Amino acid sequence: MASDTPVWFITGCSTGFGKELAQLILARGWRAVVTARDASRVADLTKGVEDRALALALDVTDAAQITAAVAAA
C-alpha cells in the first residue's frame, strides 16, 4: 500500500454500513484497511485488490487489538 493517497480505516466491515462503505471505497480505487472481529469475514472485500486493501481482525473493545491494527495499517 505504498502511495500518497489517503487510507480509509473502516471498522465493522463484515455487515451493514461498514461493509457497504468498504465496497464503495474499494470500487473507487481508493485504499482501505477493512476490519471485523473475524478477519475471514472480510477477506472477500480485499480479493483482487490486495495492493490497496488490507483485511484485519479487530475487536474495538480490545486495546491491544486496536494498537496492533493501527500499527499494521
Predicted model as a PDB file, atoms N, CA, C, CB and O in Angstrom, pLDDT in the B-factor column:
MODEL        1                                                                  
ATOM      1  N   MET A   1       0.814  -1.195   0.000  1.00 47.00           N  
ATOM      2  CA  MET A   1       0.000   0.000   0.000  1.00 47.00           C  
ATOM      3  C   MET A   1       0.860   1.262   0.000  1.00 47.00           C  
ATOM      4  CB  MET A   1      -0.928  -0.004   1.197  1.00 47.00           C  
ATOM      5  O   MET A   1       0.542   2.213   0.714  1.00 47.00           O  
ATOM      6  N   ALA A   2       1.892   1.294  -0.746  1.00 53.00           N  
ATOM      7  CA  ALA A   2       2.751   2.472  -0.795  1.00 53.00           C  
ATOM      8  C   ALA A   2       2.206   3.469  -1.800  1.00 53.00           C  
ATOM      9  CB  ALA A   2       4.195   2.083  -1.152  1.00 53.00           C  
ATOM     10  O   ALA A   2       2.283   3.247  -3.008  1.00 53.00           O  
ATOM     11  N   SER A   3       1.666   4.545  -1.310  1.00 61.00           N  
ATOM     12  CA  SER A   3       1.099   5.576  -2.171  1.00 61.00           C  
ATOM     13  C   SER A   3       0.898   6.842  -1.362  1.00 61.00           C  
ATOM     14  CB  SER A   3      -0.236   5.109  -2.799  1.00 61.00           C  
ATOM     15  O   SER A   3       0.969   6.825  -0.134  1.00 61.00           O  
ATOM     16  N   ASP A   4       0.650   7.923  -2.049  1.00 75.00           N  
ATOM     17  CA  ASP A   4       0.397   9.196  -1.378  1.00 75.00           C  
ATOM     18  C   ASP A   4      -1.077   9.428  -1.096  1.00 75.00           C  
ATOM     19  CB  ASP A   4       0.933  10.328  -2.208  1.00 75.00           C  
ATOM     20  O   ASP A   4      -1.436  10.419  -0.460  1.00 75.00           O  
ATOM     21  N   THR A   5      -1.937   8.526  -1.561  1.00 81.00           N  
ATOM     22  CA  THR A   5      -3.364   8.711  -1.331  1.00 81.00           C  
ATOM     23  C   THR A   5      -3.735   8.302   0.085  1.00 81.00           C  
ATOM     24  CB  THR A   5      -4.181   7.909  -2.346  1.00 81.00           C  
ATOM     25  O   THR A   5      -3.079   7.439   0.670  1.00 81.00           O  
ATOM     26  N   PRO A   6      -4.761   8.900   0.636  1.00 89.00           N  
ATOM     27  CA  PRO A   6      -5.198   8.548   1.998  1.00 89.00           C  
ATOM     28  C   PRO A   6      -5.629   7.084   2.092  1.00 89.00           C  
ATOM     29  CB  PRO A   6      -6.356   9.458   2.436  1.00 89.00           C  
ATOM     30  O   PRO A   6      -5.983   6.457   1.094  1.00 89.00           O  
ATOM     31  N   VAL A   7      -5.590   6.569   3.294  1.00 94.00           N  
ATOM     32  CA  VAL A   7      -6.043   5.202   3.574  1.00 94.00           C  
ATOM     33  C   VAL A   7      -7.252   5.288   4.504  1.00 94.00           C  
ATOM     34  CB  VAL A   7      -4.892   4.332   4.217  1.00 94.00           C  
ATOM     35  O   VAL A   7      -7.179   5.888   5.576  1.00 94.00           O  
ATOM     36  N   TRP A   8      -8.345   4.692   4.091  1.00 97.00           N  
ATOM     37  CA  TRP A   8      -9.524   4.595   4.946  1.00 97.00           C  
ATOM     38  C   TRP A   8      -9.311   3.445   5.915  1.00 97.00           C  
ATOM     39  CB  TRP A   8     -10.828   4.390   4.105  1.00 97.00           C  
ATOM     40  O   TRP A   8      -8.880   2.365   5.513  1.00 97.00           O  
ATOM     41  N   PHE A   9      -9.612   3.670   7.189  1.00 97.00           N  
ATOM     42  CA  PHE A   9      -9.557   2.629   8.218  1.00 97.00           C  
ATOM     43  C   PHE A   9     -11.001   2.424   8.657  1.00 97.00           C  
ATOM     44  CB  PHE A   9      -8.602   3.028   9.449  1.00 97.00           C  
ATOM     45  O   PHE A   9     -11.569   3.261   9.358  1.00 97.00           O  
ATOM     46  N   ILE A  10     -11.589   1.313   8.244  1.00 97.00           N  
ATOM     47  CA  ILE A  10     -13.025   1.102   8.435  1.00 97.00           C  
ATOM     48  C   ILE A  10     -13.252  -0.085   9.367  1.00 97.00           C  
ATOM     49  CB  ILE A  10     -13.735   0.869   7.074  1.00 97.00           C  
ATOM     50  O   ILE A  10     -12.749  -1.181   9.121  1.00 97.00           O  
ATOM     51  N   THR A  11     -14.005   0.139  10.430  1.00 96.00           N  
ATOM     52  CA  THR A  11     -14.331  -0.933  11.370  1.00 96.00           C  
ATOM     53  C   THR A  11     -15.707  -1.513  11.045  1.00 96.00           C  
ATOM     54  CB  THR A  11     -14.294  -0.413  12.830  1.00 96.00           C  
ATOM     55  O   THR A  11     -16.540  -0.862  10.413  1.00 96.00           O  
ATOM     56  N   GLY A  12     -15.922  -2.735  11.486  1.00 95.00           N  
ATOM     57  CA  GLY A  12     -17.234  -3.370  11.320  1.00 95.00           C  
ATOM     58  C   GLY A  12     -17.593  -3.640   9.882  1.00 95.00           C  
ATOM     59  O   GLY A  12     -18.720  -3.365   9.469  1.00 95.00           O  
ATOM     60  N   CYS A  13     -16.665  -4.171   9.105  1.00 96.00           N  
ATOM     61  CA  CYS A  13     -16.880  -4.364   7.672  1.00 96.00           C  
ATOM     62  C   CYS A  13     -17.527  -5.690   7.292  1.00 96.00           C  
ATOM     63  CB  CYS A  13     -15.588  -4.249   6.971  1.00 96.00           C  
ATOM     64  O   CYS A  13     -17.721  -5.959   6.106  1.00 96.00           O  
ATOM     65  N   SER A  14     -17.861  -6.517   8.264  1.00 95.00           N  
ATOM     66  CA  SER A  14     -18.437  -7.814   7.914  1.00 95.00           C  
ATOM     67  C   SER A  14     -19.898  -7.704   7.490  1.00 95.00           C  
ATOM     68  CB  SER A  14     -18.316  -8.766   9.086  1.00 95.00           C  
ATOM     69  O   SER A  14     -20.394  -8.565   6.764  1.00 95.00           O  
ATOM     70  N   THR A  15     -20.594  -6.658   7.933  1.00 95.00           N  
ATOM     71  CA  THR A  15     -22.007  -6.472   7.574  1.00 95.00           C  
ATOM     72  C   THR A  15     -22.356  -4.986   7.556  1.00 95.00           C  
ATOM     73  CB  THR A  15     -22.929  -7.227   8.565  1.00 95.00           C  
ATOM     74  O   THR A  15     -21.561  -4.135   7.953  1.00 95.00           O  
ATOM     75  N   GLY A  16     -23.537  -4.710   7.096  1.00 96.00           N  
ATOM     76  CA  GLY A  16     -24.131  -3.385   7.217  1.00 96.00           C  
ATOM     77  C   GLY A  16     -23.357  -2.239   6.598  1.00 96.00           C  
ATOM     78  O   GLY A  16     -22.729  -2.373   5.548  1.00 96.00           O  
ATOM     79  N   PHE A  17     -23.424  -1.096   7.291  1.00 97.00           N  
ATOM     80  CA  PHE A  17     -22.835   0.137   6.788  1.00 97.00           C  
ATOM     81  C   PHE A  17     -21.332   0.000   6.563  1.00 97.00           C  
ATOM     82  CB  PHE A  17     -23.111   1.274   7.751  1.00 97.00           C  
ATOM     83  O   PHE A  17     -20.820   0.499   5.561  1.00 97.00           O  
ATOM     84  N   GLY A  18     -20.619  -0.656   7.460  1.00 97.00           N  
ATOM     85  CA  GLY A  18     -19.180  -0.832   7.307  1.00 97.00           C  
ATOM     86  C   GLY A  18     -18.833  -1.574   6.031  1.00 97.00           C  
ATOM     87  O   GLY A  18     -17.909  -1.185   5.316  1.00 97.00           O  
ATOM     88  N   LYS A  19     -19.567  -2.640   5.739  1.00 97.00           N  
ATOM     89  CA  LYS A  19     -19.324  -3.412   4.520  1.00 97.00           C  
ATOM     90  C   LYS A  19     -19.642  -2.589   3.281  1.00 97.00           C  
ATOM     91  CB  LYS A  19     -20.157  -4.697   4.524  1.00 97.00           C  
ATOM     92  O   LYS A  19     -18.876  -2.592   2.317  1.00 97.00           O  
ATOM     93  N   GLU A  20     -20.752  -1.896   3.303  1.00 97.00           N  
ATOM     94  CA  GLU A  20     -21.136  -1.062   2.155  1.00 97.00           C  
ATOM     95  C   GLU A  20     -20.107   0.036   1.907  1.00 97.00           C  
ATOM     96  CB  GLU A  20     -22.524  -0.438   2.384  1.00 97.00           C  
ATOM     97  O   GLU A  20     -19.742   0.298   0.760  1.00 97.00           O  
ATOM     98  N   LEU A  21     -19.642   0.673   2.968  1.00 98.00           N  
ATOM     99  CA  LEU A  21     -18.632   1.723   2.835  1.00 98.00           C  
ATOM    100  C   LEU A  21     -17.340   1.148   2.268  1.00 98.00           C  
ATOM    101  CB  LEU A  21     -18.366   2.397   4.195  1.00 98.00           C  
ATOM    102  O   LEU A  21     -16.742   1.742   1.371  1.00 98.00           O  
ATOM    103  N   ALA A  22     -16.906   0.011   2.774  1.00 97.00           N  
ATOM    104  CA  ALA A  22     -15.683  -0.619   2.273  1.00 97.00           C  
ATOM    105  C   ALA A  22     -15.807  -0.951   0.792  1.00 97.00           C  
ATOM    106  CB  ALA A  22     -15.369  -1.890   3.071  1.00 97.00           C  
ATOM    107  O   ALA A  22     -14.876  -0.707   0.025  1.00 97.00           O  
ATOM    108  N   GLN A  23     -16.928  -1.495   0.387  1.00 97.00           N  
ATOM    109  CA  GLN A  23     -17.137  -1.827  -1.023  1.00 97.00           C  
ATOM    110  C   GLN A  23     -17.075  -0.573  -1.886  1.00 97.00           C  
ATOM    111  CB  GLN A  23     -18.486  -2.538  -1.216  1.00 97.00           C  
ATOM    112  O   GLN A  23     -16.472  -0.596  -2.959  1.00 97.00           O  
ATOM    113  N   LEU A  24     -17.680   0.506  -1.443  1.00 97.00           N  
ATOM    114  CA  LEU A  24     -17.673   1.758  -2.194  1.00 97.00           C  
ATOM    115  C   LEU A  24     -16.262   2.320  -2.318  1.00 97.00           C  
ATOM    116  CB  LEU A  24     -18.588   2.783  -1.527  1.00 97.00           C  
ATOM    117  O   LEU A  24     -15.837   2.710  -3.405  1.00 97.00           O  
ATOM    118  N   ILE A  25     -15.545   2.362  -1.214  1.00 97.00           N  
ATOM    119  CA  ILE A  25     -14.187   2.897  -1.203  1.00 97.00           C  
ATOM    120  C   ILE A  25     -13.293   2.102  -2.154  1.00 97.00           C  
ATOM    121  CB  ILE A  25     -13.608   2.873   0.226  1.00 97.00           C  
ATOM    122  O   ILE A  25     -12.557   2.685  -2.951  1.00 97.00           O  
ATOM    123  N   LEU A  26     -13.357   0.790  -2.072  1.00 97.00           N  
ATOM    124  CA  LEU A  26     -12.511  -0.049  -2.917  1.00 97.00           C  
ATOM    125  C   LEU A  26     -12.942   0.009  -4.381  1.00 97.00           C  
ATOM    126  CB  LEU A  26     -12.542  -1.490  -2.423  1.00 97.00           C  
ATOM    127  O   LEU A  26     -12.093  -0.048  -5.271  1.00 97.00           O  
ATOM    128  N   ALA A  27     -14.229   0.121  -4.644  1.00 96.00           N  
ATOM    129  CA  ALA A  27     -14.720   0.239  -6.021  1.00 96.00           C  
ATOM    130  C   ALA A  27     -14.233   1.530  -6.677  1.00 96.00           C  
ATOM    131  CB  ALA A  27     -16.252   0.185  -6.046  1.00 96.00           C  
ATOM    132  O   ALA A  27     -14.074   1.587  -7.896  1.00 96.00           O  
ATOM    133  N   ARG A  28     -14.001   2.551  -5.879  1.00 95.00           N  
ATOM    134  CA  ARG A  28     -13.495   3.819  -6.408  1.00 95.00           C  
ATOM    135  C   ARG A  28     -11.983   3.821  -6.597  1.00 95.00           C  
ATOM    136  CB  ARG A  28     -13.887   4.949  -5.489  1.00 95.00           C  
ATOM    137  O   ARG A  28     -11.405   4.810  -7.050  1.00 95.00           O  
ATOM    138  N   GLY A  29     -11.346   2.703  -6.244  1.00 95.00           N  
ATOM    139  CA  GLY A  29      -9.917   2.598  -6.435  1.00 95.00           C  
ATOM    140  C   GLY A  29      -9.090   3.172  -5.299  1.00 95.00           C  
ATOM    141  O   GLY A  29      -7.878   3.343  -5.431  1.00 95.00           O  
ATOM    142  N   TRP A  30      -9.737   3.466  -4.194  1.00 95.00           N  
ATOM    143  CA  TRP A  30      -9.036   4.030  -3.045  1.00 95.00           C  
ATOM    144  C   TRP A  30      -8.474   2.923  -2.173  1.00 95.00           C  
ATOM    145  CB  TRP A  30      -9.970   4.929  -2.228  1.00 95.00           C  
ATOM    146  O   TRP A  30      -8.807   1.752  -2.356  1.00 95.00           O  
ATOM    147  N   ARG A  31      -7.623   3.290  -1.223  1.00 97.00           N  
ATOM    148  CA  ARG A  31      -7.000   2.329  -0.315  1.00 97.00           C  
ATOM    149  C   ARG A  31      -7.808   2.224   0.976  1.00 97.00           C  
ATOM    150  CB  ARG A  31      -5.542   2.735  -0.006  1.00 97.00           C  
ATOM    151  O   ARG A  31      -8.386   3.202   1.450  1.00 97.00           O  
ATOM    152  N   ALA A  32      -7.833   1.008   1.532  1.00 97.00           N  
ATOM    153  CA  ALA A  32      -8.602   0.808   2.763  1.00 97.00           C  
ATOM    154  C   ALA A  32      -8.056  -0.332   3.596  1.00 97.00           C  
ATOM    155  CB  ALA A  32     -10.055   0.546   2.438  1.00 97.00           C  
ATOM    156  O   ALA A  32      -7.557  -1.331   3.077  1.00 97.00           O  
ATOM    157  N   VAL A  33      -8.164  -0.154   4.898  1.00 97.00           N  
ATOM    158  CA  VAL A  33      -7.971  -1.229   5.857  1.00 97.00           C  
ATOM    159  C   VAL A  33      -9.374  -1.583   6.321  1.00 97.00           C  
ATOM    160  CB  VAL A  33      -7.009  -0.812   7.070  1.00 97.00           C  
ATOM    161  O   VAL A  33     -10.070  -0.754   6.907  1.00 97.00           O  
ATOM    162  N   VAL A  34      -9.784  -2.811   6.059  1.00 97.00           N  
ATOM    163  CA  VAL A  34     -11.130  -3.252   6.431  1.00 97.00           C  
ATOM    164  C   VAL A  34     -11.018  -4.217   7.596  1.00 97.00           C  
ATOM    165  CB  VAL A  34     -11.866  -3.918   5.225  1.00 97.00           C  
ATOM    166  O   VAL A  34     -10.214  -5.149   7.570  1.00 97.00           O  
ATOM    167  N   THR A  35     -11.830  -3.988   8.616  1.00 97.00           N  
ATOM    168  CA  THR A  35     -11.696  -4.783   9.832  1.00 97.00           C  
ATOM    169  C   THR A  35     -13.026  -5.385  10.268  1.00 97.00           C  
ATOM    170  CB  THR A  35     -11.125  -3.932  10.949  1.00 97.00           C  
ATOM    171  O   THR A  35     -14.109  -4.893   9.950  1.00 97.00           O  
ATOM    172  N   ALA A  36     -12.883  -6.470  11.010  1.00 97.00           N  
ATOM    173  CA  ALA A  36     -14.019  -7.146  11.661  1.00 97.00           C  
ATOM    174  C   ALA A  36     -13.424  -7.994  12.774  1.00 97.00           C  
ATOM    175  CB  ALA A  36     -14.870  -8.034  10.632  1.00 97.00           C  
ATOM    176  O   ALA A  36     -12.226  -8.277  12.772  1.00 97.00           O  
ATOM    177  N   ARG A  37     -14.247  -8.393  13.711  1.00 96.00           N  
ATOM    178  CA  ARG A  37     -13.733  -9.253  14.782  1.00 96.00           C  
ATOM    179  C   ARG A  37     -13.099 -10.520  14.224  1.00 96.00           C  
ATOM    180  CB  ARG A  37     -14.854  -9.619  15.754  1.00 96.00           C  
ATOM    181  O   ARG A  37     -12.132 -11.032  14.789  1.00 96.00           O  
ATOM    182  N   ASP A  38     -13.632 -11.022  13.130  1.00 95.00           N  
ATOM    183  CA  ASP A  38     -13.098 -12.210  12.453  1.00 95.00           C  
ATOM    184  C   ASP A  38     -12.663 -11.771  11.049  1.00 95.00           C  
ATOM    185  CB  ASP A  38     -14.175 -13.386  12.389  1.00 95.00           C  
ATOM    186  O   ASP A  38     -13.504 -11.505  10.191  1.00 95.00           O  
ATOM    187  N   ALA A  39     -11.360 -11.698  10.823  1.00 93.00           N  
ATOM    188  CA  ALA A  39     -10.832 -11.208   9.542  1.00 93.00           C  
ATOM    189  C   ALA A  39     -11.293 -12.046   8.358  1.00 93.00           C  
ATOM    190  CB  ALA A  39      -9.319 -11.185   9.581  1.00 93.00           C  
ATOM    191  O   ALA A  39     -11.377 -11.536   7.240  1.00 93.00           O  
ATOM    192  N   SER A  40     -11.590 -13.313   8.579  1.00 94.00           N  
ATOM    193  CA  SER A  40     -12.037 -14.158   7.461  1.00 94.00           C  
ATOM    194  C   SER A  40     -13.380 -13.683   6.904  1.00 94.00           C  
ATOM    195  CB  SER A  40     -12.149 -15.624   7.914  1.00 94.00           C  
ATOM    196  O   SER A  40     -13.716 -13.980   5.757  1.00 94.00           O  
ATOM    197  N   ARG A  41     -14.146 -12.947   7.708  1.00 95.00           N  
ATOM    198  CA  ARG A  41     -15.453 -12.448   7.247  1.00 95.00           C  
ATOM    199  C   ARG A  41     -15.336 -11.239   6.341  1.00 95.00           C  
ATOM    200  CB  ARG A  41     -16.320 -12.098   8.430  1.00 95.00           C  
ATOM    201  O   ARG A  41     -16.327 -10.823   5.741  1.00 95.00           O  
ATOM    202  N   VAL A  42     -14.129 -10.658   6.228  1.00 95.00           N  
ATOM    203  CA  VAL A  42     -13.938  -9.503   5.339  1.00 95.00           C  
ATOM    204  C   VAL A  42     -12.908  -9.783   4.254  1.00 95.00           C  
ATOM    205  CB  VAL A  42     -13.512  -8.283   6.144  1.00 95.00           C  
ATOM    206  O   VAL A  42     -12.603  -8.908   3.445  1.00 95.00           O  
ATOM    207  N   ALA A  43     -12.377 -10.988   4.234  1.00 94.00           N  
ATOM    208  CA  ALA A  43     -11.367 -11.346   3.233  1.00 94.00           C  
ATOM    209  C   ALA A  43     -11.905 -11.191   1.811  1.00 94.00           C  
ATOM    210  CB  ALA A  43     -10.890 -12.784   3.453  1.00 94.00           C  
ATOM    211  O   ALA A  43     -11.148 -10.859   0.899  1.00 94.00           O  
ATOM    212  N   ASP A  44     -13.194 -11.426   1.613  1.00 95.00           N  
ATOM    213  CA  ASP A  44     -13.786 -11.296   0.280  1.00 95.00           C  
ATOM    214  C   ASP A  44     -13.710  -9.857  -0.232  1.00 95.00           C  
ATOM    215  CB  ASP A  44     -15.244 -11.763   0.302  1.00 95.00           C  
ATOM    216  O   ASP A  44     -13.663  -9.635  -1.442  1.00 95.00           O  
ATOM    217  N   LEU A  45     -13.697  -8.894   0.663  1.00 95.00           N  
ATOM    218  CA  LEU A  45     -13.628  -7.485   0.251  1.00 95.00           C  
ATOM    219  C   LEU A  45     -12.277  -7.141  -0.370  1.00 95.00           C  
ATOM    220  CB  LEU A  45     -13.892  -6.572   1.447  1.00 95.00           C  
ATOM    221  O   LEU A  45     -12.194  -6.262  -1.227  1.00 95.00           O  
ATOM    222  N   THR A  46     -11.238  -7.818   0.051  1.00 96.00           N  
ATOM    223  CA  THR A  46      -9.895  -7.488  -0.417  1.00 96.00           C  
ATOM    224  C   THR A  46      -9.438  -8.346  -1.599  1.00 96.00           C  
ATOM    225  CB  THR A  46      -8.917  -7.637   0.714  1.00 96.00           C  
ATOM    226  O   THR A  46      -8.398  -8.078  -2.199  1.00 96.00           O  
ATOM    227  N   LYS A  47     -10.209  -9.363  -1.924  1.00 95.00           N  
ATOM    228  CA  LYS A  47      -9.837 -10.267  -3.019  1.00 95.00           C  
ATOM    229  C   LYS A  47      -9.730  -9.489  -4.335  1.00 95.00           C  
ATOM    230  CB  LYS A  47     -10.874 -11.418  -3.155  1.00 95.00           C  
ATOM    231  O   LYS A  47     -10.676  -8.829  -4.764  1.00 95.00           O  
ATOM    232  N   GLY A  48      -8.565  -9.584  -4.954  1.00 96.00           N  
ATOM    233  CA  GLY A  48      -8.337  -8.912  -6.229  1.00 96.00           C  
ATOM    234  C   GLY A  48      -7.826  -7.490  -6.109  1.00 96.00           C  
ATOM    235  O   GLY A  48      -7.420  -6.888  -7.103  1.00 96.00           O  
ATOM    236  N   VAL A  49      -7.843  -6.949  -4.900  1.00 96.00           N  
ATOM    237  CA  VAL A  49      -7.351  -5.577  -4.691  1.00 96.00           C  
ATOM    238  C   VAL A  49      -6.350  -5.539  -3.532  1.00 96.00           C  
ATOM    239  CB  VAL A  49      -8.535  -4.607  -4.410  1.00 96.00           C  
ATOM    240  O   VAL A  49      -6.260  -4.558  -2.795  1.00 96.00           O  
ATOM    241  N   GLU A  50      -5.610  -6.628  -3.396  1.00 95.00           N  
ATOM    242  CA  GLU A  50      -4.668  -6.764  -2.282  1.00 95.00           C  
ATOM    243  C   GLU A  50      -3.603  -5.673  -2.270  1.00 95.00           C  
ATOM    244  CB  GLU A  50      -4.000  -8.116  -2.338  1.00 95.00           C  
ATOM    245  O   GLU A  50      -3.017  -5.395  -1.223  1.00 95.00           O  
ATOM    246  N   ASP A  51      -3.345  -5.052  -3.422  1.00 95.00           N  
ATOM    247  CA  ASP A  51      -2.336  -3.999  -3.496  1.00 95.00           C  
ATOM    248  C   ASP A  51      -2.786  -2.703  -2.817  1.00 95.00           C  
ATOM    249  CB  ASP A  51      -1.993  -3.721  -4.943  1.00 95.00           C  
ATOM    250  O   ASP A  51      -1.969  -1.822  -2.550  1.00 95.00           O  
ATOM    251  N   ARG A  52      -4.098  -2.592  -2.537  1.00 95.00           N  
ATOM    252  CA  ARG A  52      -4.592  -1.388  -1.879  1.00 95.00           C  
ATOM    253  C   ARG A  52      -5.617  -1.655  -0.781  1.00 95.00           C  
ATOM    254  CB  ARG A  52      -5.192  -0.483  -2.895  1.00 95.00           C  
ATOM    255  O   ARG A  52      -6.281  -0.738  -0.298  1.00 95.00           O  
ATOM    256  N   ALA A  53      -5.735  -2.919  -0.398  1.00 97.00           N  
ATOM    257  CA  ALA A  53      -6.672  -3.273   0.666  1.00 97.00           C  
ATOM    258  C   ALA A  53      -6.035  -4.274   1.625  1.00 97.00           C  
ATOM    259  CB  ALA A  53      -7.972  -3.851   0.074  1.00 97.00           C  
ATOM    260  O   ALA A  53      -5.271  -5.151   1.222  1.00 97.00           O  
ATOM    261  N   LEU A  54      -6.366  -4.120   2.883  1.00 97.00           N  
ATOM    262  CA  LEU A  54      -5.831  -4.996   3.920  1.00 97.00           C  
ATOM    263  C   LEU A  54      -6.973  -5.386   4.854  1.00 97.00           C  
ATOM    264  CB  LEU A  54      -4.669  -4.303   4.709  1.00 97.00           C  
ATOM    265  O   LEU A  54      -7.658  -4.521   5.400  1.00 97.00           O  
ATOM    266  N   ALA A  55      -7.174  -6.683   5.034  1.00 97.00           N  
ATOM    267  CA  ALA A  55      -8.204  -7.188   5.953  1.00 97.00           C  
ATOM    268  C   ALA A  55      -7.543  -7.560   7.270  1.00 97.00           C  
ATOM    269  CB  ALA A  55      -8.959  -8.419   5.344  1.00 97.00           C  
ATOM    270  O   ALA A  55      -6.562  -8.304   7.292  1.00 97.00           O  
ATOM    271  N   LEU A  56      -8.084  -7.041   8.370  1.00 97.00           N  
ATOM    272  CA  LEU A  56      -7.524  -7.306   9.690  1.00 97.00           C  
ATOM    273  C   LEU A  56      -8.600  -7.684  10.690  1.00 97.00           C  
ATOM    274  CB  LEU A  56      -6.760  -6.099  10.190  1.00 97.00           C  
ATOM    275  O   LEU A  56      -9.748  -7.254  10.578  1.00 97.00           O  
ATOM    276  N   ALA A  57      -8.216  -8.496  11.674  1.00 96.00           N  
ATOM    277  CA  ALA A  57      -9.102  -8.797  12.799  1.00 96.00           C  
ATOM    278  C   ALA A  57      -9.027  -7.631  13.774  1.00 96.00           C  
ATOM    279  CB  ALA A  57      -8.711 -10.150  13.499  1.00 96.00           C  
ATOM    280  O   ALA A  57      -7.941  -7.162  14.114  1.00 96.00           O  
ATOM    281  N   LEU A  58     -10.188  -7.170  14.219  1.00 97.00           N  
ATOM    282  CA  LEU A  58     -10.223  -6.063  15.177  1.00 97.00           C  
ATOM    283  C   LEU A  58     -11.510  -6.091  15.984  1.00 97.00           C  
ATOM    284  CB  LEU A  58     -10.083  -4.716  14.453  1.00 97.00           C  
ATOM    285  O   LEU A  58     -12.611  -5.998  15.440  1.00 97.00           O  
ATOM    286  N   ASP A  59     -11.346  -6.223  17.284  1.00 96.00           N  
ATOM    287  CA  ASP A  59     -12.440  -6.043  18.235  1.00 96.00           C  
ATOM    288  C   ASP A  59     -12.188  -4.673  18.860  1.00 96.00           C  
ATOM    289  CB  ASP A  59     -12.505  -7.219  19.337  1.00 96.00           C  
ATOM    290  O   ASP A  59     -11.211  -4.497  19.588  1.00 96.00           O  
ATOM    291  N   VAL A  60     -13.047  -3.716  18.587  1.00 95.00           N  
ATOM    292  CA  VAL A  60     -12.801  -2.334  19.028  1.00 95.00           C  
ATOM    293  C   VAL A  60     -12.869  -2.154  20.541  1.00 95.00           C  
ATOM    294  CB  VAL A  60     -13.797  -1.413  18.381  1.00 95.00           C  
ATOM    295  O   VAL A  60     -12.606  -1.063  21.046  1.00 95.00           O  
ATOM    296  N   THR A  61     -13.216  -3.205  21.264  1.00 96.00           N  
ATOM    297  CA  THR A  61     -13.193  -3.120  22.730  1.00 96.00           C  
ATOM    298  C   THR A  61     -11.885  -3.659  23.314  1.00 96.00           C  
ATOM    299  CB  THR A  61     -14.375  -3.889  23.319  1.00 96.00           C  
ATOM    300  O   THR A  61     -11.709  -3.677  24.532  1.00 96.00           O  
ATOM    301  N   ASP A  62     -10.980  -4.093  22.455  1.00 96.00           N  
ATOM    302  CA  ASP A  62      -9.708  -4.684  22.886  1.00 96.00           C  
ATOM    303  C   ASP A  62      -8.565  -3.730  22.531  1.00 96.00           C  
ATOM    304  CB  ASP A  62      -9.487  -6.086  22.220  1.00 96.00           C  
ATOM    305  O   ASP A  62      -8.200  -3.604  21.362  1.00 96.00           O  
ATOM    306  N   ALA A  63      -8.004  -3.062  23.532  1.00 97.00           N  
ATOM    307  CA  ALA A  63      -6.963  -2.055  23.311  1.00 97.00           C  
ATOM    308  C   ALA A  63      -5.749  -2.625  22.595  1.00 97.00           C  
ATOM    309  CB  ALA A  63      -6.534  -1.454  24.631  1.00 97.00           C  
ATOM    310  O   ALA A  63      -5.167  -1.954  21.743  1.00 97.00           O  
ATOM    311  N   ALA A  64      -5.362  -3.841  22.923  1.00 97.00           N  
ATOM    312  CA  ALA A  64      -4.198  -4.458  22.273  1.00 97.00           C  
ATOM    313  C   ALA A  64      -4.457  -4.687  20.785  1.00 97.00           C  
ATOM    314  CB  ALA A  64      -3.847  -5.791  22.956  1.00 97.00           C  
ATOM    315  O   ALA A  64      -3.568  -4.484  19.958  1.00 97.00           O  
ATOM    316  N   GLN A  65      -5.675  -5.111  20.446  1.00 96.00           N  
ATOM    317  CA  GLN A  65      -6.006  -5.312  19.031  1.00 96.00           C  
ATOM    318  C   GLN A  65      -6.056  -3.986  18.286  1.00 96.00           C  
ATOM    319  CB  GLN A  65      -7.347  -6.041  18.892  1.00 96.00           C  
ATOM    320  O   GLN A  65      -5.655  -3.915  17.124  1.00 96.00           O  
ATOM    321  N   ILE A  66      -6.535  -2.952  18.930  1.00 96.00           N  
ATOM    322  CA  ILE A  66      -6.561  -1.635  18.300  1.00 96.00           C  
ATOM    323  C   ILE A  66      -5.144  -1.193  17.963  1.00 96.00           C  
ATOM    324  CB  ILE A  66      -7.246  -0.600  19.219  1.00 96.00           C  
ATOM    325  O   ILE A  66      -4.866  -0.757  16.846  1.00 96.00           O  
ATOM    326  N   THR A  67      -4.257  -1.311  18.938  1.00 97.00           N  
ATOM    327  CA  THR A  67      -2.864  -0.921  18.735  1.00 97.00           C  
ATOM    328  C   THR A  67      -2.230  -1.722  17.607  1.00 97.00           C  
ATOM    329  CB  THR A  67      -2.064  -1.109  20.025  1.00 97.00           C  
ATOM    330  O   THR A  67      -1.526  -1.159  16.767  1.00 97.00           O  
ATOM    331  N   ALA A  68      -2.471  -3.024  17.578  1.00 96.00           N  
ATOM    332  CA  ALA A  68      -1.900  -3.879  16.539  1.00 96.00           C  
ATOM    333  C   ALA A  68      -2.447  -3.548  15.156  1.00 96.00           C  
ATOM    334  CB  ALA A  68      -2.169  -5.335  16.860  1.00 96.00           C  
ATOM    335  O   ALA A  68      -1.698  -3.528  14.179  1.00 96.00           O  
ATOM    336  N   ALA A  69      -3.743  -3.290  15.069  1.00 95.00           N  
ATOM    337  CA  ALA A  69      -4.358  -2.976  13.773  1.00 95.00           C  
ATOM    338  C   ALA A  69      -3.857  -1.650  13.234  1.00 95.00           C  
ATOM    339  CB  ALA A  69      -5.883  -2.943  13.895  1.00 95.00           C  
ATOM    340  O   ALA A  69      -3.582  -1.525  12.041  1.00 95.00           O  
ATOM    341  N   VAL A  70      -3.736  -0.665  14.102  1.00 95.00           N  
ATOM    342  CA  VAL A  70      -3.216   0.640  13.659  1.00 95.00           C  
ATOM    343  C   VAL A  70      -1.768   0.498  13.206  1.00 95.00           C  
ATOM    344  CB  VAL A  70      -3.321   1.693  14.796  1.00 95.00           C  
ATOM    345  O   VAL A  70      -1.375   1.097  12.205  1.00 95.00           O  
ATOM    346  N   ALA A  71      -0.981  -0.276  13.918  1.00 96.00           N  
ATOM    347  CA  ALA A  71       0.420  -0.492  13.524  1.00 96.00           C  
ATOM    348  C   ALA A  71       0.505  -1.200  12.180  1.00 96.00           C  
ATOM    349  CB  ALA A  71       1.162  -1.311  14.595  1.00 96.00           C  
ATOM    350  O   ALA A  71       1.356  -0.863  11.357  1.00 96.00           O  
ATOM    351  N   ALA A  72      -0.364  -2.177  11.948  1.00 94.00           N  
ATOM    352  CA  ALA A  72      -0.371  -2.900  10.687  1.00 94.00           C  
ATOM    353  C   ALA A  72      -0.796  -1.998   9.526  1.00 94.00           C  
ATOM    354  CB  ALA A  72      -1.297  -4.107  10.782  1.00 94.00           C  
ATOM    355  O   ALA A  72      -0.296  -2.120   8.408  1.00 94.00           O  
ATOM    356  N   ALA A  73      -1.713  -1.107   9.815  1.00 90.00           N  
ATOM    357  CA  ALA A  73      -2.200  -0.191   8.787  1.00 90.00           C  
ATOM    358  C   ALA A  73      -1.100   0.749   8.352  1.00 90.00           C  
ATOM    359  CB  ALA A  73      -3.402   0.603   9.291  1.00 90.00           C  
ATOM    360  O   ALA A  73      -1.319   1.598   7.488  1.00 90.00           O  
TER     361      ALA A  73                                                      
ENDMDL                                                                          
END                                                                             
